């Protein structure tokens, strides 16, 4: 782990910068987990205190990875994937809570968000980091294995079962990191941390308080259509921001680019969308919603977010040069290079 007082942090589509604090020292600590790098930037009186506080959060992230990893056969989520087709599987409170929130977003998004897409990632070669285009017959054979409506949760007995009566492949990739960030935030607050920025690989962030003397953590959202161009700048304070993009996880076959974010209805990678960014009070929710906004048509996303206070979204569609940026509940004038905006939502805007 490394630490230093002032720096500029670059992670994926999100850039973070802050001034040197007048009274406390800023420490930067990192930890590999969930297939990415988690980082915590916090203000503390000394390095020992910062490391102690951050390590509590990192240990919690590791513990949740042991529960929710679909790459580990010993995880609780893997056990459910294997056994819930044979009958109800009683699970622990946290895994049950995770599944409840996952199914909540599946229902709210009419299936645009779905943790049962593991077979799609597998058949399209994303688990092998290679990429392949499956035959239509292969995709049709997966229909009975995909769909969150096939999962039944029994709150009274805290059990999980699959209506199709066979194993499924639950994938936490679109919500698990946000769930872990929220857990880390709770422990950091309990440890007395008043100013910190937690990042899960740059795709999901949560800001606790603000840097000393500042009104929030400055986060710049990159425009995926132009390298190095900022589409919007926001101040995060006690809220989260998540981005989903096809700029890093994709493969090209016969000149066509295939994205790792799927439409569960078509069983195919999304087309014509470059990036989604969502601000929400919960990292779990912003993580899930970044996929929802990526998959749903813009008008459906607009309708969904209208009923959600303190939730904003930016959607970038392509390919370039024919592309657009759609803002939902977003303050100011996003989508303009180097333009700043606060995090508070205002009237819906689109273009």
Residue pairs with C-beta under 8 A, 6 or more apart in sequence:
1 29
1 30
1 31
1 51
1 54
2 28
2 29
2 30
3 27
3 28
3 29
3 47
3 50
3 51
4 26
4 27
4 28
5 20
5 25
5 26
6 18
6 19
6 20
6 26
7 26
7 28
8 15
8 16
8 17
9 15
9 16
9 17
9 28
9 39
9 41
9 199
11 39
11 199
11 201
11 202
12 201
12 202
12 203
12 243
12 245
12 248
13 202
13 203
13 221
13 222
13 224
13 243
13 245
13 247
13 275
13 277
14 199
14 202
14 203
14 205
14 219
14 220
14 221
14 222
14 241
14 243
15 219
15 220
15 222
15 230
16 41
16 197
16 199
16 205
16 217
16 218
16 219
16 220
17 218
17 220
18 26
18 211
18 214
18 217
18 218
19 211
19 213
19 214
20 26
21 43
21 211
21 212
21 213
22 212
22 213
23 212
24 43
24 44
24 45
24 195
24 212
25 43
25 44
25 45
25 46
25 47
25 50
26 41
26 42
26 43
26 211
27 41
27 42
27 43
27 44
27 47
27 50
27 51
27 54
28 39
28 40
28 41
29 39
29 40
29 41
29 42
29 50
29 51
29 54
29 58
30 37
30 38
30 39
30 40
31 37
31 38
31 39
31 54
31 58
31 61
32 38
33 58
33 61
33 62
33 65
33 180
34 61
34 65
34 69
34 176
34 177
34 180
34 200
35 71
36 177
36 200
36 201
36 203
37 201
38 58
38 61
38 180
38 181
38 184
38 198
38 199
38 200
38 201
39 198
39 199
40 54
40 57
40 58
40 184
40 188
40 196
40 197
40 198
40 199
41 196
41 197
41 199
42 50
42 53
42 54
42 188
42 193
42 195
42 196
42 197
42 208
43 194
43 195
43 196
43 211
43 212
44 50
44 53
44 193
52 191
53 188
53 191
53 192
53 193
56 187
56 188
56 191
57 184
57 187
57 188
57 198
58 184
60 180
60 183
60 184
60 187
61 180
61 183
61 184
64 94
64 176
64 179
64 180
64 183
65 72
65 75
65 180
66 72
66 74
66 75
67 75
67 76
67 77
67 92
67 94
67 95
67 98
68 75
68 76
68 77
68 95
68 98
68 172
68 176
68 179
69 75
69 77
69 78
69 172
70 77
70 78
70 81
70 118
70 169
70 170
70 171
70 172
70 173
72 78
76 91
76 92
76 95
77 95
77 170
77 172
79 89
80 89
80 91
80 95
80 99
80 160
80 170
81 118
81 167
81 168
81 169
81 170
82 167
83 89
83 167
84 151
84 160
84 161
84 162
84 167
84 168
85 161
85 162
85 164
85 165
85 166
85 167
85 168
86 165
87 161
88 154
88 157
88 159
88 160
88 161
89 159
89 160
89 161
90 157
90 158
90 159
91 99
91 158
91 159
91 160
92 158
93 158
96 153
96 155
96 158
96 160
98 172
98 175
98 176
98 179
99 115
99 151
99 153
99 160
100 153
100 155
101 175
101 179
101 284
101 285
101 288
102 113
102 115
102 148
102 172
102 175
102 288
103 148
103 151
103 153
105 113
105 175
105 285
105 288
105 289
105 292
106 113
106 114
106 115
106 148
106 149
107 148
108 292
108 304
109 292
109 295
109 296
109 304
110 296
110 300
111 147
111 148
111 149
111 264
111 265
112 263
112 264
112 291
112 292
112 295
112 296
112 300
113 174
113 175
113 288
113 291
113 292
113 295
114 146
114 147
114 148
114 264
115 148
115 170
115 171
115 172
115 174
115 175
116 145
116 146
116 147
116 148
116 150
116 151
116 168
116 169
116 170
116 171
116 264
117 146
117 171
117 262
117 264
118 168
118 169
118 170
118 171
119 142
119 145
119 146
119 169
120 142
120 146
120 262
120 264
120 267
121 127
121 171
121 173
121 260
121 262
122 169
123 132
123 134
123 138
123 139
123 142
124 131
124 132
124 133
124 134
124 258
124 262
124 269
125 131
125 132
125 251
126 249
126 251
126 260
130 251
131 250
131 251
131 252
131 253
131 258
132 253
133 253
133 258
139 267
139 268
142 267
143 267
144 164
144 166
145 164
145 166
145 168
145 169
146 264
146 267
147 264
149 163
150 162
150 163
150 164
150 168
151 160
151 161
151 162
151 163
151 168
152 160
152 161
152 162
152 163
153 159
153 160
154 160
154 161
162 168
172 179
174 244
174 261
174 287
174 288
174 290
174 291
175 284
175 287
175 288
175 291
176 287
177 200
177 201
177 203
177 204
177 283
177 287
178 200
178 204
178 240
178 242
178 282
178 283
178 284
178 285
178 286
178 287
178 288
179 283
179 284
179 287
180 200
181 198
181 200
181 204
181 205
181 206
181 240
181 283
181 284
181 287
182 206
182 282
182 283
182 284
184 198
184 206
185 198
185 206
185 208
185 283
188 196
188 198
188 208
189 208
193 208
194 208
194 209
195 208
195 209
195 210
195 211
195 212
196 207
196 208
196 209
197 205
197 206
197 207
197 208
197 217
197 236
198 205
198 206
198 208
198 283
199 205
200 283
202 243
203 242
203 243
203 244
203 287
203 290
204 240
204 241
204 242
204 243
204 283
204 286
204 287
204 290
205 219
205 236
205 240
205 241
205 242
205 283
206 236
206 239
206 240
206 283
207 216
207 217
207 219
207 236
207 237
207 238
207 239
207 240
208 238
209 237
209 238
210 216
210 217
210 235
210 237
211 217
215 235
215 237
216 235
216 236
216 237
216 343
217 235
217 236
217 237
218 233
218 234
218 235
219 233
219 234
219 235
219 236
219 241
220 230
220 232
220 233
221 230
221 231
221 232
221 233
221 234
221 241
221 243
221 277
221 314
221 334
222 228
222 229
222 230
222 231
223 229
223 230
223 231
223 316
223 325
223 335
223 337
224 245
224 247
224 274
224 275
224 316
224 318
225 274
225 316
225 318
225 320
225 323
225 325
226 337
229 337
229 338
230 337
230 338
230 339
231 314
231 316
231 325
231 334
231 335
231 336
231 337
231 339
232 277
232 314
232 330
232 332
232 334
232 335
232 339
232 340
232 341
233 338
233 339
233 340
233 341
234 241
234 279
234 341
234 342
234 343
235 342
235 343
236 279
236 343
237 343
238 281
239 279
239 280
239 281
239 310
239 343
240 279
240 280
240 281
240 282
240 283
240 285
240 286
240 287
241 277
241 278
241 279
241 286
242 277
242 278
242 280
242 283
242 286
242 287
242 289
242 290
243 275
243 276
243 277
243 278
243 290
244 261
244 275
244 276
244 290
244 291
244 293
244 294
245 274
245 275
245 276
246 257
246 259
246 260
246 261
246 270
246 273
246 274
246 275
247 274
247 275
249 259
249 260
250 257
250 258
250 259
250 260
251 257
251 258
252 258
258 269
259 269
259 270
259 271
259 273
260 269
261 269
261 270
261 273
261 291
261 294
261 295
262 268
262 269
262 270
262 295
263 269
263 270
263 295
264 295
270 294
270 295
272 317
272 318
272 319
273 294
273 315
273 316
273 317
273 318
274 316
274 317
274 318
274 319
274 323
275 294
275 314
275 315
275 316
276 290
276 291
276 293
276 294
276 313
276 314
276 315
276 316
277 290
277 313
277 314
278 286
278 289
278 290
278 293
278 311
278 312
278 313
279 286
279 310
279 311
279 312
279 313
279 343
280 286
280 289
280 308
280 310
280 311
281 310
281 311
285 311
289 305
289 311
289 313
292 301
292 304
293 301
293 305
293 313
293 315
293 328
294 315
296 304
298 315
298 317
298 326
298 328
298 350
301 313
301 315
301 328
302 328
302 348
302 350
305 311
305 312
305 313
305 328
305 329
306 329
306 348
308 329
309 345
310 344
310 345
311 329
311 345
312 327
312 328
312 329
312 330
312 331
312 343
312 345
313 327
313 328
313 329
313 330
314 325
314 326
314 327
314 328
314 330
314 334
314 335
315 325
315 326
315 327
315 328
316 323
316 324
316 325
316 326
317 323
317 324
317 325
317 326
324 351
325 334
325 335
325 351
326 350
326 351
327 334
327 335
327 348
327 349
327 350
327 351
328 348
328 349
328 350
329 345
329 346
329 347
329 348
330 341
330 345
330 346
330 348
330 349
331 341
331 342
331 343
331 344
331 345
331 346
332 339
332 340
332 341
332 342
332 346
333 339
333 341
334 341
334 349
335 351
